[in-house]
Amino acid sequence: MSTLPSIGLKILSVACFMAMATCIKYAAGTGVPPGESIFFRSFFAIPVIIVWLLVRHDLAHGLETKNPFGHVWRGLVGASAMACGFTALGLLPLPEVTAIGYATPLLIVIFAAMFLGEEVRIFRLTAVFIGLIGVIIILLPRLSVSGVEEVSEGEALGAIIALMGAVLAALAQVFVRKLVRSETTAAIVFYFSLSTTLLSLTTIPFGWVWPGWWVSVVLVLSGLFGGLGQIFLTSAYRGAPTSVIAPFEYVSMLMALALGYVLFQEIPTSQTMAGAGLIMVAGLFIIWRERQLGLERGRARPAMTPQG
């Protein structure tokens, strides 16, 4: 069976998420706070998800849940990660935030070993170490107190917040790995959008703004793009193995470079590109190793099956 349709869906999902990030970055530049952006991103993703479930005739069954508190915890951590990511988009160039976000799958390896008891051997630990060196290369110029270029406090804060967002996003994925044992993908996606919508309302006292009509359109689009991206992503992984689909996540860097340059006149530094390259290599190595382990487990099962 051809995997090309699934690869196409993965690339579409990446494009949707990059369009969403671009909308959020634009809105941040007009003074829209992260909490308000989270509301629009989450609330307007819900209709897209509901329509998707209706088309699949899976609305009633898809939203059943056996672990409501698991969704709450995932929502809290996921909303915090989203807040960090959206804040960083307002402070740093789009390619830089994208590159730091690549640390998330590396951190998932560590957290899965810590909290889920997954075995992590020297191969993946080495890849994680290399990837984290890449993260340090990207962050160091932003956190340096001396150097040729002056670094603003906002840029330094943005670098720290972007890294915090990657850490929280990795923790959120640990919660997702627990949820998938009892919950449908539709329920996980829907209740995440619902919980982040409700949590975003708690930030109203901290100063929401009344956006103009064009900024409102951009914010609504961020929600629609986010919902579509999640649907495309889910459909992509349903049609092909993770090891085939996951590497196409790095197409987002090409998109971030193009969008950052055309829309925000952002030119990435050599440190950002070097660090991003190391993180990508580490991520691809982990994906390859996961595939090898999957093949080994597949060969081991027939050998362990009783004959006769």
Summary of the structure (lengths in Angstrom):
residues: 308
radius of gyration: 19.8
end to end distance: 32.1
largest distance: 73.9
contacts: 1035
relative contact order: 0.21
helix: 80%
strand: 0%
